[in-house]
Amino acid sequence: MKYKALLIDDSKPVSYFNKVVLERSGKFSSIEVASNGLEAIEALDAGYLADIIFLDINMPVMNGWEFLEHYQQRENHNIPIILLLATMPRQAEQDKLATYPFVKGVKKKMLSPEMLEEVIDQMILV
């Protein structure tokens, strides 16, 4: 089975790198890239049906926290979200993340083939 991913990050180099990792895995038929949470909401509203969302927190226009709040208000908010962060969240942020049942993990910002396999096989898309 091939999956669809939505990458949300304002860093073009990070998005490019992560998209290449997803493409090279051979497990994704479609990868949409958004440079902020608002673009991601617009892609979802336009009908993009992602199987998984990779989300950065610190972005302009609509940051990751604002995206999570917006996403939670959606009728269908069952797409698993993996946060890709440069540093691991503080305890208060971890507690806040625990209130979003669709957030399925927090990983280091740059995807690796091994990390992607772990996400696919053990956590999300089984």
C-alpha positions, 0 to 999 in steps of 0.5 A: 500500500502507498500512503499520502503525506503532508509535510508542514515546515517553513524551512525549504531545505528541511522540507526538501530533505524530508520529502526526499526521504519519503520519496526514496522510501517508496511507500508514498504515492503523494507528498504535499508540502505546506510552509505553514499551518494555514497552507496545510489547512487549505490543502486539507480543505481542498480535499487532500487526504493525507494518511500522515502529517509531519508538523513543525511547531515554529512557523510564521503565519500559523504555527504548529500549535495554532494548526493543532487547535484548528485541526482539532476543530475539524469534523474529521481529525483522525490523521496521525500527526508526528511532530518534527522538532529541533529540540524535544519539548519541555514538560509543559509542552509535552503535557499540552501535546497529550491533549491531542489524541491524534499527535502520535509522536515527537521526533527529531526534525530531520527524517531518516529512513530508519525513523520513517520505518519506525513510524510506519511499522510501529506507530502509525500506518499498520 
